Amino acid sequence: MSRKPKPAGKPQPAGDRRGAVAGLIIAVVILAVGWWLARDLTSASKMQDCLMSGRTNCNVIEPAR
């Protein structure tokens, strides 16, 4: 009962990789949304901290370019 090894150089069909590519795309989208949400919540938290301390000039002033 010896099994023949499969040839190492035989490429896999493209259909086998479709699920992996879809999973990778979904993971990248979830990471991007999480990163955006974390930045948004951080800036909102900083604004609330500034306002709760009684300041009135909490807007971020960006330098001229």
N, C-alpha and C positions, 0 to 999 in steps of 0.2 A: 504494500500500500504506500507507494511513494508518490508524492504529489510533485508535479512539475512546477518549478518556480516561474512566476510571471516575468516577462522581459522588463528590465529596468528602464529602458529607453522609450517605452510606449507612452505617448501622451494621453491624459485623461480627456474624455469628451467635455465640451464646453458646458453641457447641461449640469454636470456635477458641481461646477464652480458657481453656478448662478445663485444658489442659496447662500454661499459664503460671501459673495459680493454684496448681496442684498443685506446680509447681517452686518457687514462692514459699513455700508452706507447708513443703515439705521443707527449703528453705534456712533458714527461721526455726527449725525444730526442730533442725537441725544446729548452728546458732549458739547456741541455748539450751543444748544438751547440752555444747558446747565451753566455754561460759562457766561452767557448773556444774562441769565437770571441772577447769578451770583453777583455780577457787576452792578446790575440794576438795584438789587436789594442792598448792596453795600453803600451805594450812593444815596439811596433813600434813608438808610440808617444814619449816615453822616449828617444829612439834612435835618432829620428829626432831632439828633443830638444837639445840633447847633440851635435849632428853634427852641428846644426845651431848656437850654441854658439862658434864654432870654435875649439872645442877639437878634438884631433886625437886618443885618447885612450877611446873610447866609448864602447868597448866590455865589456861584463859582465864577471868578473873573479869569477868562483865558487871556494869555498875553497875545499881543498883536504879532502877526507873522510877517 
